């Protein structure tokens, strides 16, 4: 997406490396139990500031150090539950993409200098409107096929009409996409390119799901036929 830097360019941000990719508008519940992250969440609440969620590039999520990817998303804490054992359950929502410039501190938790990317104003051009409709159609087809494959009765949410919220929604709800590919989507900062990539990958996944559904139907047909044959043999005997 056409990107601009807001007034917090070069500001410091606590960093929470995780085995997940957060997108703007996406909700992320977290159970906070490590002391370093309890301190981080407490500081964020006191300062009324977000923290940055980044996918781990190398390292581990719990107990050790982790090297984060350079592009992540800020997470705003919207609810906190304090537990009797001193841990916390928090609800967060993704706000905006950022690029990590420099690590400022490693202890007790990572703090980095970052550039925050504001959501841009997008011209409502004919090409972009076409991409929006194609992305909505591709996502609906993908979600319908996935529900059939997983036998999940989850109701499909209404899709945003604006290109940036739609692109973020699709990325956040693309359940079969690998973490690597989710990170690739997060790093795309042009809305036309992001929607085009999502449409391509949604169509690829839809084809894979269709093949899986056909294979399952064939197996069920064979099992039914085999079961009928066994019943006939028992009757003859």
C-alpha positions as CSV (number, residue, x, y, z in Angstrom):
1,X,0.0,0.0,0.0
2,X,1.2,3.6,-0.6
3,X,2.8,4.2,2.8
4,X,3.6,7.2,4.9
5,X,5.4,7.5,8.2
6,X,3.5,9.1,11.0
7,X,4.8,11.5,13.6
8,X,6.1,8.6,15.8
9,X,8.9,7.8,13.3
10,X,11.9,6.7,15.2
11,X,10.0,6.2,18.4
12,X,10.8,3.4,20.8
13,X,8.5,0.4,21.1
14,X,8.6,-2.7,23.3
15,X,8.9,-5.8,21.1
16,X,7.1,-9.1,21.8
17,X,8.5,-11.8,19.4
18,X,6.0,-14.6,18.8
19,X,5.3,-17.5,16.6
20,X,2.4,-15.6,15.0
21,X,1.9,-12.8,12.4
22,X,-0.4,-10.0,13.6
23,X,-2.2,-7.8,11.1
24,X,-3.9,-4.4,11.7
25,X,-7.5,-5.0,12.9
26,X,-6.7,-8.6,14.0
27,X,-7.5,-9.6,17.6
28,X,-4.8,-11.5,19.5
29,X,-5.4,-13.0,22.9
30,X,-2.3,-13.7,24.9
31,X,-1.5,-15.5,28.2
32,X,1.3,-13.6,29.9
33,X,3.4,-15.8,32.3
34,X,7.1,-14.9,31.9
35,X,8.4,-12.3,34.2
36,X,9.9,-10.2,31.4
37,X,6.6,-10.0,29.6
38,X,4.6,-9.3,32.7
39,X,6.9,-6.4,33.2
40,X,6.5,-5.3,29.6
41,X,2.7,-5.4,29.8
42,X,2.6,-3.6,33.1
43,X,4.8,-0.8,31.6
44,X,2.6,-0.6,28.5
45,X,-0.5,-0.3,30.7
46,X,1.1,2.4,32.8
47,X,2.2,4.4,29.8
48,X,-0.9,3.6,27.8
49,X,1.2,2.6,24.9
50,X,1.1,-0.4,22.5
51,X,3.8,-3.0,22.0
52,X,5.1,-4.5,18.8
53,X,4.4,-8.1,17.7
54,X,6.9,-9.6,15.4
55,X,7.3,-13.1,14.0
56,X,10.3,-14.9,15.3
57,X,13.0,-15.3,12.7
58,X,15.4,-17.4,14.8
59,X,15.2,-18.5,18.4
60,X,12.4,-19.5,20.7
61,X,9.2,-18.0,22.0
62,X,9.5,-19.1,25.7
63,X,12.5,-18.9,28.0
64,X,15.2,-17.8,25.6
65,X,16.2,-15.1,23.2
66,X,14.6,-14.6,19.8
67,X,15.6,-12.7,16.7
68,X,12.5,-10.9,15.3
69,X,11.6,-10.2,11.7
70,X,12.1,-6.5,10.8
71,X,8.4,-5.8,10.0
72,X,5.7,-6.3,12.6
73,X,2.4,-4.8,13.8
74,X,1.7,-2.7,16.9
75,X,-0.7,-4.3,19.4
76,X,-3.0,-2.2,21.6
77,X,-4.1,-3.8,24.9
78,X,-7.9,-3.6,25.1
79,X,-8.6,-5.9,28.1
80,X,-6.7,-7.4,31.0
81,X,-7.5,-10.2,33.4
82,X,-5.2,-10.6,36.4
83,X,-4.9,-14.1,37.6
84,X,-4.3,-15.4,41.1
85,X,-0.9,-16.8,40.2
86,X,0.4,-13.4,39.1
87,X,-0.1,-14.2,35.4
88,X,-2.3,-12.2,33.0
89,X,-4.7,-12.9,30.2
90,X,-4.8,-9.9,27.8
91,X,-6.8,-9.1,24.7
92,X,-5.1,-7.1,22.1
93,X,-5.9,-5.7,18.6
94,X,-3.4,-5.0,15.8
95,X,-3.1,-1.3,14.9
96,X,-0.4,-0.5,12.3
97,X,2.6,-2.0,10.6
98,X,6.1,-0.9,11.7
99,X,9.7,-1.5,10.6
100,X,12.3,-2.2,13.2
101,X,15.2,0.2,12.8
102,X,17.5,-0.6,15.8
103,X,17.4,-2.6,19.0
104,X,17.8,-0.3,21.9
105,X,17.6,-2.7,24.8
106,X,17.6,-6.4,25.4
107,X,16.8,-6.6,29.1
108,X,14.4,-7.2,30.7
109,X,12.6,-7.3,27.3
110,X,13.3,-6.1,23.8
111,X,12.9,-2.4,23.0
112,X,13.5,-1.1,19.5
113,X,13.5,2.1,17.6
114,X,10.8,1.7,14.9
115,X,9.1,3.5,12.0
116,X,5.3,3.3,12.1
117,X,3.4,3.1,8.8
118,X,0.1,5.0,8.7
119,X,-2.8,3.6,6.6
120,X,-2.8,5.7,3.4
121,X,-5.6,7.4,1.6
122,X,-6.4,5.3,-1.4
123,X,-7.9,6.7,-4.7
124,X,-11.1,4.8,-5.6
125,X,-9.9,4.0,-9.1
126,X,-11.5,1.5,-11.4
127,X,-8.5,-1.0,-11.2
128,X,-8.6,-1.0,-7.4
129,X,-12.4,-1.4,-7.2
130,X,-12.0,-4.4,-9.5
131,X,-9.3,-5.9,-7.2
132,X,-11.5,-5.4,-4.2
133,X,-14.4,-7.3,-5.8
134,X,-12.0,-10.1,-7.0
135,X,-10.5,-10.4,-3.5
136,X,-14.0,-10.6,-1.9
137,X,-15.1,-13.3,-4.4
138,X,-11.9,-15.3,-4.0
139,X,-12.1,-15.1,-0.2
140,X,-15.8,-16.2,-0.1
141,X,-15.0,-19.1,-2.4
142,X,-12.0,-20.1,-0.3
143,X,-13.9,-19.8,3.1
144,X,-16.8,-21.8,1.7
145,X,-14.6,-24.6,0.5
146,X,-12.6,-24.7,3.8
147,X,-15.9,-24.9,5.8
148,X,-16.9,-28.0,3.7
149,X,-13.4,-29.5,4.1
150,X,-13.2,-29.0,7.9
151,X,-17.0,-29.5,8.5
152,X,-16.9,-26.2,10.3
153,X,-20.2,-24.4,10.6
154,X,-18.6,-21.0,11.4
155,X,-20.5,-18.1,9.9
156,X,-18.5,-16.1,7.4
157,X,-18.1,-12.5,8.6
158,X,-19.1,-9.5,6.4
159,X,-16.2,-8.4,4.3
160,X,-15.0,-4.8,4.4
161,X,-15.5,-2.7,1.3
162,X,-12.5,-0.5,1.7
163,X,-9.3,-1.9,0.1
164,X,-6.9,-1.6,3.1
165,X,-9.3,-3.1,5.8
166,X,-10.2,-5.8,3.3
167,X,-6.6,-6.7,2.5
168,X,-5.8,-6.9,6.3
169,X,-9.0,-8.9,6.9
170,X,-8.1,-11.5,4.3
171,X,-4.5,-11.8,5.5
172,X,-5.7,-12.2,9.1
173,X,-8.3,-14.9,8.2
174,X,-6.3,-16.8,5.6
175,X,-6.2,-19.8,8.0
176,X,-4.3,-22.3,5.8
177,X,-1.5,-19.9,4.9
178,X,2.0,-20.6,6.4
179,X,3.7,-18.2,8.8
180,X,6.3,-17.6,6.1
181,X,3.7,-16.5,3.6
182,X,1.8,-14.5,6.2
183,X,5.0,-12.6,6.9
184,X,5.4,-11.9,3.2
185,X,1.9,-10.4,3.1
186,X,2.7,-8.2,6.1
187,X,5.8,-6.8,4.4
188,X,3.9,-5.7,1.3
189,X,3.2,-2.0,1.6
190,X,1.3,-1.4,-1.6
191,X,-2.4,-2.1,-1.4
192,X,-2.7,-3.2,-5.1
193,X,0.2,-5.6,-4.8
194,X,-1.2,-7.0,-1.5
195,X,-4.7,-7.6,-2.9
196,X,-3.2,-9.2,-6.1
197,X,-1.0,-11.5,-4.1
198,X,-3.9,-12.5,-1.8
199,X,-6.2,-13.2,-4.8
200,X,-3.5,-15.4,-6.4
201,X,-2.9,-17.4,-3.2
202,X,-6.6,-17.7,-2.4
203,X,-7.3,-19.2,-5.8
204,X,-4.4,-21.6,-5.4
205,X,-5.7,-22.7,-2.0
206,X,-9.2,-23.0,-3.3
207,X,-8.0,-25.4,-6.0
208,X,-6.1,-27.4,-3.4
209,X,-9.2,-27.6,-1.2
210,X,-11.4,-28.7,-4.2
211,X,-9.0,-31.5,-5.0
212,X,-9.1,-32.6,-1.3
213,X,-12.9,-32.6,-1.4
214,X,-12.9,-34.7,-4.5
215,X,-10.5,-37.1,-3.0
216,X,-12.6,-37.4,0.2
217,X,-15.7,-38.0,-1.9
218,X,-14.0,-40.8,-3.8
219,X,-12.8,-42.4,-0.6
220,X,-16.4,-42.3,0.9
221,X,-17.8,-43.8,-2.3
222,X,-15.2,-46.6,-2.1
223,X,-15.9,-47.2,1.5
224,X,-19.6,-47.3,0.9
225,X,-19.2,-49.7,-2.0
226,X,-16.8,-51.9,0.0
227,X,-19.2,-51.9,3.0
228,X,-22.1,-52.9,0.7
229,X,-20.1,-55.7,-0.7
230,X,-19.4,-57.0,2.8
231,X,-23.0,-56.8,3.7
232,X,-23.9,-58.9,0.6
233,X,-21.3,-61.5,1.5
234,X,-22.7,-61.8,5.0
235,X,-26.2,-62.2,3.6
236,X,-25.1,-64.9,1.1
237,X,-23.3,-66.8,3.9
